[in-house]
Amino acid sequence: MKELPAAFAQRMKTMLGEEEFALYEASFDESAVRAFRVNTEKISLEDFRRIDPFSDEKIPYVGNGFYLNYDKVGNHPYHHAGMIYVQDPGAMATAECLAVQPDWWVLDMCAAPGGKSSQLRNKLGKDGVLVSNEIIPSRCKILTGNIERLGFRKTATTCLDSARIAELFPETFDMIMVDAPCSGEGMFRKDEIAIREWSVENVMRCAQRQREIMENAVKALRPGGYIVYATCTFSLEENEMLIDQFLTDHQDFELLPVCEAVYLHTSNGIKFDGCSCSNLADTRRFYPHKSRGEGQFMAVLHDTRPSMPRAMSEKRAAVKIDPIITDFLKDTLVDFDINEVSVYNGNPVYAAPDLMIGKGVAFSYGVTIGEIRKNYIQPHHQFFMAMGSQFKRKIELAPNSEEMERYLRGEEIAVDCENGWAVITTQGCSVGGVKVVSGRAKNHYPKGLRKICVDR
């Protein structure tokens, strides 16, 4: 059994009581629970169920979620194809707290590595917008890589602090996910570093930072919108106390119950001496000794001010599309909408969000088509992943074939396909791109992802 910090253990005993604390402590002898979600922008749930090699045990509160019983799932071609996202089942509960509408504009304010963002994107339709933000550049690159792998459109990733977001996007979003940086107490079962770095002082520092993030989230929220606040910790200071103080400071907000399926698999929030919120129990706690997954806290906050119709979004400045781009799209895709083509940071993009984002602000904005060279387009991996279903030239490989293994290692393969850019698919889902020349498919799978495939 892991040795817990004495001060943390005492705080948990005070919250849970001696008997329940013993059950919580005993959960450390159990293995962490693994799970995945089907990425329904790549493949329907019904189609994936017919080919699913990983699990048939559904998560009761996630419609496209399953418990995972499979080793090295990151090596599987279905993972490379963006058909699934591996995530802790407790973390999945947060995005299920609220019925997300398909036309909402959604901000995931602290998004890396992208689990909750991908879950939210699957709930949005063609008119929905997702902005996934991460303040730490190295983590934002990981977030952007996951967005690319999953093949999302109408999505942007940004690397901004919360104050800058509030400045750039005042009263913009219908929903904001604040999965706040926290002291990580809920991750102790699988994260030794979180245990070593824990202290009461760090809890207080996290609570202060969380309050600042929430104040900026309020500024970016449209009247009538929703904030889903979440942490992976248990401390009252970062959870119920923060929500209680937030509601005191923001009289226009109310605390709402979560969706029933999440309610049934979580525990009531803890009412503490001196709290002002009468329904604080509507906040939810996900405990590893009660449910299958790691620790989580979640709360749904609603801005009760009357909502107003969305103002017409600022039209993008007219940009003359280089004929090289349209010629490339005509040669590559079965069909495309020229009105969906624009330019961001000097590169052509497709299916960008309707939300205008200034030059240089976003890591990625829509689907990057590629880089314009002297007289041709060098396509981006994101283009293959997001637009693969519309490619003229598709090369289907069985997931367990030698050709697929060779492709994921970055090798050239022999193919029966006309010359030109083509997409490699498995079960109809794009895995990456190739350039076909005289029956040989020259590999364009990114080198960094090849290394992952070999070494993981």
C-alpha positions in Angstrom: 0.0 0.0 0.0 1.2 3.5 -0.8 2.2 5.6 2.1 0.0 8.7 2.1 1.1 12.0 3.6 0.0 12.1 7.2 -1.6 15.5 6.9 -3.5 14.4 3.8 -4.7 11.2 5.5 -6.0 13.2 8.5 -7.9 15.6 6.2 -9.5 12.6 4.4 -10.5 11.0 7.7 -12.1 14.2 8.8 -14.1 14.4 5.5 -15.0 10.7 5.2 -15.0 9.3 8.7 -12.7 6.5 10.0 -14.8 3.7 8.5 -15.1 5.1 5.0 -11.5 6.3 5.0 -10.4 2.6 5.6 -12.3 1.7 2.4 -10.7 4.5 0.5 -7.3 3.5 1.7 -7.9 -0.1 0.7 -8.6 1.0 -2.9 -4.9 1.7 -3.3 -4.3 -2.1 -3.3 -6.4 -2.3 -6.5 -5.2 -1.5 -10.0 -6.2 1.8 -11.6 -9.2 1.3 -13.9 -8.6 1.9 -17.6 -11.3 2.9 -20.2 -11.8 4.4 -23.7 -14.3 6.2 -25.7 -15.3 5.7 -29.3 -14.6 8.8 -31.4 -17.9 9.1 -33.2 -16.6 11.7 -35.6 -14.5 8.9 -37.1 -16.8 5.9 -36.8 -20.3 5.3 -35.5 -20.7 3.5 -32.2 -22.7 0.8 -34.0 -19.9 0.2 -36.5 -17.2 0.2 -33.9 -19.0 -2.3 -31.7 -18.9 -4.8 -34.6 -15.1 -4.7 -34.7 -14.2 -3.8 -31.1 -11.3 -5.9 -29.9 -10.9 -4.0 -26.6 -14.0 -4.5 -24.4 -17.8 -5.0 -24.5 -18.4 -3.6 -21.0 -20.0 -0.2 -21.2 -19.5 2.6 -18.8 -23.0 3.3 -17.5 -22.9 7.1 -17.7 -21.0 7.5 -21.0 -22.9 6.5 -24.1 -19.7 5.8 -26.2 -17.5 4.8 -23.2 -16.2 1.3 -22.3 -13.9 -0.2 -19.7 -10.6 -1.3 -21.2 -9.1 -4.7 -21.0 -6.3 -4.6 -23.5 -2.5 -4.2 -23.2 -0.6 -1.6 -25.3 -3.7 -0.1 -26.8 -1.6 2.8 -28.1 0.1 0.5 -30.6 -3.2 -0.6 -32.1 -4.1 0.7 -35.6 -7.5 1.7 -34.3 -5.8 4.1 -31.9 -3.5 5.5 -34.6 -6.7 6.0 -36.8 -8.2 8.2 -34.1 -11.1 5.8 -33.6 -10.7 5.7 -29.8 -9.5 7.9 -27.0 -8.1 6.3 -23.9 -9.2 8.1 -20.7 -9.9 7.5 -17.0 -13.6 6.6 -16.5 -13.9 9.1 -13.6 -12.6 11.9 -15.8 -15.3 11.0 -18.4 -18.0 11.8 -15.9 -17.3 15.5 -16.0 -18.3 16.1 -19.6 -21.5 14.1 -19.1 -22.8 16.4 -16.3 -24.6 18.6 -18.7 -26.6 18.1 -21.9 -24.4 19.8 -24.4 -26.3 21.2 -27.4 -24.9 20.5 -30.9 -24.7 24.2 -32.0 -22.9 25.5 -28.8 -19.7 27.3 -28.9 -17.6 25.5 -26.2 -14.3 26.5 -24.6 -12.2 23.9 -22.8 -10.0 26.3 -20.7 -7.4 23.9 -19.3 -7.6 21.2 -22.0 -4.4 19.1 -22.3 -4.1 16.3 -23.1 -7.5 16.5 -24.7 -9.8 13.9 -23.1 -12.6 16.3 -22.1 -12.2 18.3 -25.3 -12.6 15.2 -27.5 -15.6 14.1 -25.5 -17.2 17.6 -25.9 -16.4 17.7 -29.7 -18.3 14.4 -30.2 -21.4 16.1 -28.7 -21.2 19.1 -31.1 -22.5 19.2 -34.6 -21.4 21.0 -37.8 -22.5 24.3 -36.3 -20.8 23.8 -33.0 -17.4 25.3 -32.2 -14.7 24.0 -29.9 -11.7 26.0 -28.6 -9.3 23.8 -26.7 -6.8 25.9 -24.6 -3.7 24.9 -22.7 -1.3 27.4 -21.1 1.8 25.3 -21.1 3.3 25.1 -24.7 4.7 21.6 -24.4 1.3 20.3 -23.3 -0.5 22.4 -25.9 1.5 20.5 -28.6 0.3 17.2 -27.1 -3.3 18.5 -27.1 -3.0 19.6 -30.7 -1.6 16.2 -31.7 -4.6 14.5 -30.2 -7.0 16.9 -31.9 -5.2 16.0 -35.2 -5.3 12.3 -34.6 -9.0 12.3 -33.9 -9.7 14.2 -37.1 -11.7 17.1 -35.7 -13.1 20.0 -37.7 -14.5 23.3 -36.5 -11.9 23.2 -33.7 -9.0 25.4 -32.6 -6.2 24.9 -30.1 -4.7 27.9 -28.2 -1.9 28.4 -25.8 -3.2 31.3 -23.6 -3.6 32.2 -19.9 -7.1 32.6 -18.7 -6.9 36.4 -18.5 -5.9 36.6 -22.1 -8.8 34.4 -23.1 -11.2 36.7 -21.2 -9.7 39.7 -23.1 -9.9 38.1 -26.5 -13.3 36.4 -26.2 -15.6 38.4 -24.0 -19.1 36.9 -23.5 -18.5 34.4 -26.3 -19.0 30.8 -25.2 -22.2 28.9 -24.4 -20.3 26.5 -22.2 -16.9 26.6 -20.6 -15.2 23.5 -19.2 -12.8 24.5 -16.4 -10.9 21.3 -15.6 -8.7 23.3 -13.2 -5.1 22.6 -12.4 -5.2 21.1 -8.9 -3.3 19.3 -6.1 -4.1 16.0 -7.7 -5.2 14.0 -4.7 -7.6 12.0 -6.8 -4.7 10.7 -8.8 -2.7 9.3 -5.9 -3.4 5.7 -6.8 -1.6 5.9 -10.1 0.7 9.0 -9.7 3.6 8.8 -7.2 4.7 12.3 -8.2 1.4 13.7 -7.1 1.9 12.1 -3.6 5.5 13.4 -3.3 4.5 17.0 -4.3 1.4 17.2 -2.1 1.3 19.7 0.8 -1.4 21.8 2.5 0.5 24.9 1.1 0.2 23.5 -2.4 -3.6 23.0 -1.9 -4.0 26.6 -1.0 -1.9 27.8 -3.9 -4.0 25.7 -6.3 -7.2 27.1 -4.8 -6.0 30.7 -5.4 -5.1 29.9 -9.0 -8.5 28.2 -9.5 -10.3 31.3 -8.3 -8.5 33.4 -10.8 -9.3 31.0 -13.6 -13.0 31.0 -12.7 -13.1 34.8 -12.6 -11.8 34.9 -16.2 -14.2 32.1 -17.3 -17.1 34.3 -16.2 -15.9 37.0 -18.5 -15.7 34.7 -21.5 -19.2 33.2 -20.9 -22.3 34.3 -22.7 -25.3 35.4 -20.6 -27.3 32.3 -19.9 -24.3 30.0 -20.4 -22.8 27.2 -18.3 -19.5 26.6 -16.5 -18.6 23.0 -15.7 -16.0 23.2 -12.9 -13.9 20.1 -12.3 -10.8 18.9 -10.4 -9.1 15.6 -9.8 -8.7 16.3 -6.1 -10.6 15.9 -2.9 -9.7 19.0 -0.8 -12.6 21.2 0.3 -10.6 24.4 -0.5 -10.4 23.5 -4.2 -13.9 22.1 -4.5 -16.9 22.9 -2.3 -15.4 25.9 -0.6 -14.5 27.4 -4.0 -18.0 26.8 -5.4 -19.6 28.3 -2.3 -17.5 31.4 -2.5 -18.0 31.7 -6.3 -21.8 31.7 -5.8 -21.5 34.3 -3.1 -19.5 36.5 -5.3 -21.6 35.9 -8.4 -25.3 36.3 -7.5 -26.4 35.7 -11.2 -25.1 32.1 -11.0 -26.9 29.1 -9.7 -25.7 25.5 -8.9 -27.5 22.9 -11.0 -27.9 19.2 -10.5 -25.8 17.0 -12.8 -27.4 14.6 -15.3 -29.0 11.6 -13.7 -26.6 9.0 -15.0 -23.7 10.8 -13.4 -25.6 11.5 -10.2 -26.2 7.7 -9.8 -22.5 7.0 -9.9 -21.1 9.8 -7.8 -21.4 11.0 -4.2 -22.9 14.2 -2.8 -20.7 17.2 -2.3 -19.7 17.9 1.3 -21.5 20.7 3.2 -19.0 22.4 5.5 -19.5 24.7 8.5 -20.3 28.2 7.4 -21.3 27.4 3.8 -23.9 29.6 2.2 -25.1 27.5 -0.7 -28.2 25.5 0.3 -27.8 22.9 -2.4 -24.0 22.3 -2.2 -24.7 18.6 -2.2 -25.5 19.0 -5.9 -21.7 19.2 -6.5 -20.5 15.7 -7.1 -17.5 13.5 -6.0 -16.2 10.5 -7.7 -14.3 8.2 -5.3 -12.1 5.2 -6.3 -13.6 3.1 -3.4 -17.1 3.7 -4.6 -16.9 3.9 -8.4 -14.6 2.5 -11.0 -12.0 5.2 -11.7 -9.9 7.8 -10.1 -11.0 10.7 -7.9 -12.9 13.6 -9.4 -15.0 16.6 -8.3 -17.5 18.3 -10.6 -20.1 21.1 -10.4 -22.4 22.7 -13.0 -22.9 26.4 -12.7 -25.5 28.4 -14.7 -25.5 32.1 -15.5 -29.2 33.0 -15.0 -29.1 36.2 -16.9 -31.3 36.1 -20.0 -29.5 34.8 -23.0 -29.4 36.8 -26.2 -29.3 35.6 -29.8 -25.7 35.2 -30.9 -24.4 38.3 -32.7 -23.4 37.6 -36.3 -19.8 36.5 -36.2 -17.4 38.8 -37.8 -16.9 37.8 -41.4 -13.4 36.7 -42.3 -11.5 39.1 -44.5 -11.8 38.0 -48.1 -8.7 36.1 -49.1 -7.8 35.2 -52.6 -7.3 31.4 -52.6 -4.2 30.4 -54.5 -5.1 28.2 -57.5 -2.5 25.8 -56.2 -4.8 25.1 -53.3 -8.0 24.6 -55.3 -6.1 22.4 -57.8 -4.8 20.3 -55.0 -8.3 19.9 -53.4 -9.8 19.0 -56.8 -7.2 16.4 -57.4 -7.4 14.9 -53.9 -11.0 15.1 -52.7 -14.2 13.8 -54.1 -15.9 17.1 -53.2 -15.2 20.1 -51.1 -16.8 23.5 -50.3 -14.7 26.4 -51.5 -16.3 28.6 -48.8 -14.7 26.4 -46.2 -11.2 27.2 -47.4 -9.3 30.0 -45.8 -5.8 30.9 -44.7 -4.4 31.1 -41.2 -0.8 32.0 -40.3 0.1 31.7 -44.0 -1.2 28.2 -44.4 -4.4 27.1 -46.1 -7.0 25.6 -43.8 -10.4 23.9 -44.1 -13.5 23.8 -41.9 -12.2 26.4 -39.5 -14.4 27.5 -36.6 -16.9 30.3 -37.2 -15.2 32.1 -34.2 -12.6 34.5 -35.5 -9.2 34.0 -33.9 -6.4 36.5 -34.6 -3.3 35.7 -36.5 -0.7 33.9 -34.3 -3.1 33.2 -31.5 -4.0 29.6 -32.3 -1.7 26.6 -32.4 -4.2 25.1 -34.9 -7.3 26.6 -36.5 -9.6 24.2 -38.4 -7.9 21.6 -40.5 -4.5 22.5 -41.8 -4.5 21.5 -45.5 -0.7 21.8 -45.9 2.2 24.0 -46.7 2.4 25.8 -50.0 5.7 25.1 -51.6 7.0 26.6 -54.9 4.3 25.1 -57.1 2.6 22.4 -55.1 1.0 21.6 -51.7 2.8 19.5 -49.1 -0.2 18.1 -47.2 -0.4 18.1 -43.5 -1.1 14.9 -41.4 -4.2 16.7 -40.1 -5.6 16.9 -43.6 -5.4 13.2 -44.1 -6.9 12.5 -40.7 -9.8 14.9 -40.9 -10.6 14.7 -44.6 -9.8 11.0 -45.3 -13.4 10.0 -45.8 -13.6 12.4 -48.8 -10.4 11.3 -50.5 -10.5 10.0 -54.1 -7.7 7.6 -53.5 -8.0 5.3 -50.5 -5.9 2.3 -49.7 -7.6 0.0 -47.2 -5.3 -2.1 -45.0 -6.4 -4.8 -42.5 -5.5 -3.8 -39.0 -3.5 -6.9 -38.4 -1.8 -7.0 -41.8 1.9 -6.9 -42.4 1.3 -3.9 -44.7 -0.3 -2.0 -41.8 2.7 -2.8 -39.5 5.1 -1.6 -42.2 3.1 1.6 -42.8 3.1 2.5 -39.1 6.8 1.9 -39.0 7.2 4.5 -41.7 8.1 2.1 -44.5 7.1 2.2 -48.2 4.6 -0.4 -49.3 3.4 -1.8 -52.6 -0.1 -0.7 -53.6 -2.6 -1.0 -56.5 -3.6 2.6 -56.8 -3.3 5.4 -59.3 -0.6 8.0 -58.8 -1.2 10.9 -56.4 -1.9 11.6 -52.8 -3.8 8.8 -51.1 -5.0 8.1 -47.6 -4.4 4.8 -45.8 -7.5 3.5 -44.1 -8.5 0.7 -41.8 -12.1 -0.2 -41.4 -12.8 2.8 -43.5 -11.0 5.2 -41.1 -8.0 7.3 -42.1 -4.7 6.4 -40.5 -2.4 8.7 -42.5 -1.2 9.7 -45.9 1.0 8.4 -48.7 2.2 9.6 -52.1 1.6 6.9 -54.7 4.2 6.7 -57.5 4.2 3.7 -60.0 2.6 1.2 -57.6 4.7 2.3 -54.5 3.2 4.2 -51.6 5.8 6.6 -50.2 5.2 7.0 -46.5 4.1 10.3 -45.1 3.2 9.1 -41.6 4.8 11.6 -39.2 8.2 10.5 -37.9 7.3 11.3 -34.3 4.3 9.0 -34.4 6.4 6.3 -36.0 8.7 6.4 -33.0 5.7 6.1 -30.7 4.6 3.0 -32.6 8.0 1.3 -32.3 8.9 2.2 -28.8 5.7 2.3 -26.8 
